[in-house]
Amino acid sequence: MNHRSLGNLPLKVSEFGFGTSRLSNTDNHHRGVPYLPLEIAKNILSISLKEGINFFDTGPHYGDTESLLGKLKTDHEFIIATKAGIQKDGSRNFSISALKRQVENSLRRIKVDCIDILQLSKPSARDLKDGSLFSFLGDLKNEGKIKYSGVVVGDIETGYQSIESGKVDCLQILYHLLHHETEELIQEASRKGLGVIIRSPLNSGLLTGTFEKNQTFDENDERSTYFSGPQFISRLNALKKIQRELNIPDHELLEYSLRFILSNPNVSAIIPTASNTDQLMNYVNFSRKYIPFNQNQLIEIKNSVSMHMEELNQTFQL
């Protein structure tokens, strides 16, 4: 497994991290994610560590994943990035009192005195405007409650606010084959020494090459709410046009998509998720053999994607 620097931090992270969101429902009560037996979730995490993954993204709203990682951390050295600001019902609360409670609960669940990385989960520009949240992150560092701080970027403006604050160590940013709008933000964050973590690198599964127009999901899979209807079909059609233009067969789309992101030298790590060991090993095996795209290839890819995605956007603005 290749490792990259997390910005200017004294950390080397596996370029393939692990996003634990799909391991959230081990009790069959968690909404939005299909049930996954606890033993399978444990096994996936254990194999991840054995294969050299040392960076895990979790959150208090990801079922028991904080606790599962905390138990593994007693026998293994790895980095846990958790979150604060989002509630179990999906709402957000960035009051200092609420954030303090979440931090204390995460410390308890992970069974550590100090969290490796705490990320504010998609605060708005208004939330960040007065600087109090950045000061709060600084206070947590001074108190020894967290080592490093981050922000999960919901809109691009908050990413730039975080960079300009000088108080944030890393950003978690949406960026994938079909979404390049954050590329300048990624470049600026890297230039200023922040680590760049890429979330949803496979666009919630759309870039696996397995989705069809009549795609169905488990009744408890939140993707059924946004991967359906005319807009989803049009998005899938746009993807198929891009694939034909760039000569990407369905069975190569997943690796092509990962290769695109990892060809960006400003990226520190990507955090795909896996709900079975086959998916996990696909990432691991790919990491051992891929060759980055060169600049001419990247230009061709971006031009094709931009043209077809712009056509799609115009269709739904009419």
Salt bridges, closest charged atoms under 4 A:
GLU15 OE1 - ARG4 NE 3.01
GLU39 OE2 - LYS42 NZ 3.64
GLU51 OE1 - ARG288 NH2 2.57
ASP57 OD2 - LYS83 NZ 2.56
GLU66 OE1 - ARG109 NE 2.57
GLU104 OE2 - LYS145 NZ 2.62
ASP116 OD2 - LYS73 NZ 3.01
ASP116 OD1 - LYS147 NZ 3.45
ASP169 OD2 - LYS141 NZ 2.68
GLU181 OE1 - HIS179 ND1 2.98
GLU183 OE1 - LYS302 NZ 2.77
GLU188 OE2 - ARG191 NH2 2.96
GLU188 OE2 - LYS192 NZ 3.41
ASP221 OD2 - ARG22 NH2 3.02
ASP221 OD2 - ARG223 NH2 2.91
GLU245 OE1 - HIS308 NE2 3.18
ASP250 OD1 - LYS240 NZ 3.05
GLU252 OE2 - HIS251 NE2 3.56
GLU255 OE2 - LYS289 NZ 3.49
GLU311 OE1 - HIS308 ND1 3.76
